[in-house]
């Protein structure tokens, strides 16, 4: 049973539907109950919602099974100075709030682009 299901209330006998109401103890929520919309008699305790972390982990497991992926070791790359030739570290980069440009040829560049004419700052 869930909120919105139509029922015949065992207390008042009316054709009604269920409404979910919180059970409070002071200012803290203790649980939820399903009540008749006509007479507000408690019909059943509402099932506690599943925590989001459990839902996410189960969804991740189903996706792994679907894709046939197995756990793999993460790959850690280390770049030496010769490999770090990004435009963001180049002396020829012209910074602007809307577009980054190369001073050598005036073209718009991405900060992670690289080129042969790289000059370190």
VENMO-V582421 format. One record per residue. N is the residue number from 0. RES is the residue in one small letter. SS is DSSP state (hx for helix, st for strand, lp for the rest). PHI is phi in radians with two decimals (999 if undefined). BURIAL is + if it has 9 or more other C-alpha atoms within 8 Angstrom, else -. Layout:
N/RES/SS/PHI/BURIAL
N/RES/SS/PHI/BURIAL
This chain:
0/x/lp/999/-
1/x/lp/-2.50/-
2/x/lp/-1.05/+
3/x/lp/1.72/-
4/x/lp/-1.22/-
5/x/st/-1.50/-
6/x/st/-2.47/-
7/x/st/-1.84/+
8/x/lp/-1.16/+
9/x/lp/-1.27/-
10/x/lp/-1.54/-
11/x/lp/-1.84/-
12/x/lp/1.36/-
13/x/lp/-1.47/-
14/x/st/-1.33/-
15/x/st/-2.50/+
16/x/st/-2.36/+
17/x/st/-1.56/+
18/x/st/-2.17/+
19/x/st/-1.64/+
20/x/st/-2.33/-
21/x/st/-1.41/+
22/x/st/-1.74/+
23/x/st/-1.93/+
24/x/st/-2.18/-
25/x/lp/1.28/-
26/x/lp/-1.80/-
27/x/st/-1.86/-
28/x/st/-1.45/-
29/x/st/-1.66/-
30/x/st/-3.12/+
31/x/st/-2.37/+
32/x/st/-2.26/+
33/x/st/-1.74/+
34/x/st/-2.16/+
35/x/st/-1.25/+
36/x/lp/-1.24/+
37/x/lp/-1.41/-
38/x/lp/-1.93/-
39/x/lp/1.07/-
40/x/lp/-1.39/-
41/x/st/-1.24/+
42/x/st/-1.69/-
43/x/st/-2.79/-
44/x/st/-1.40/-
45/x/lp/-1.34/+
46/x/lp/-1.18/-
47/x/lp/-1.19/-
48/x/lp/-1.16/-
49/x/lp/-1.28/-
50/x/lp/-1.05/-
51/x/hx/-1.09/-
52/x/hx/-1.17/-
53/x/hx/-1.18/-
54/x/hx/-1.07/+
55/x/hx/-1.14/-
56/x/hx/-1.20/-
57/x/hx/-1.18/-
58/x/hx/-1.14/-
59/x/hx/-1.13/-
60/x/hx/-1.11/-
61/x/hx/-1.10/-
62/x/hx/-1.16/-
63/x/hx/-1.07/+
64/x/hx/-1.12/-
65/x/hx/-1.13/-
66/x/hx/-1.45/-
67/x/lp/1.28/-
68/x/lp/-1.48/-
69/x/lp/-1.97/-
70/x/lp/-1.11/-
71/x/lp/-2.12/-
72/x/lp/-1.31/-
73/x/lp/-1.29/-
74/x/lp/-1.71/-
75/x/lp/-1.93/-
76/x/lp/-1.73/-
77/x/lp/-2.15/-
78/x/lp/-1.75/-
79/x/lp/-1.51/-
80/x/hx/-1.02/-
81/x/hx/-1.19/-
82/x/hx/-1.55/-
83/x/lp/-1.61/-
84/x/lp/-2.12/+
85/x/st/-1.50/+
86/x/hx/-1.04/+
87/x/hx/-1.12/-
88/x/hx/-1.82/+
89/x/st/-1.60/+
90/x/lp/-1.24/-
91/x/lp/-1.53/+
92/x/st/-1.36/+
93/x/st/-1.78/-
94/x/lp/-1.48/-
95/x/lp/-2.59/-
96/x/lp/-1.07/-
97/x/lp/-1.78/-
98/x/lp/-2.66/-
99/x/lp/-1.70/+
100/x/st/-2.22/+
101/x/st/-1.62/+
102/x/lp/-1.25/-
103/x/lp/-1.32/-
104/x/lp/-2.15/-
105/x/lp/1.33/-
106/x/lp/-1.45/-
107/x/st/-1.28/-
108/x/lp/-2.23/+
109/x/lp/-1.67/-
110/x/lp/-1.01/-
111/x/lp/-1.71/-
112/x/lp/-1.22/+
113/x/st/-2.46/-
114/x/lp/-2.59/-
115/x/lp/-1.35/-
116/x/lp/-1.68/-
117/x/lp/-1.09/+
118/x/lp/-2.26/-
119/x/st/-1.18/-
120/x/lp/-1.19/-
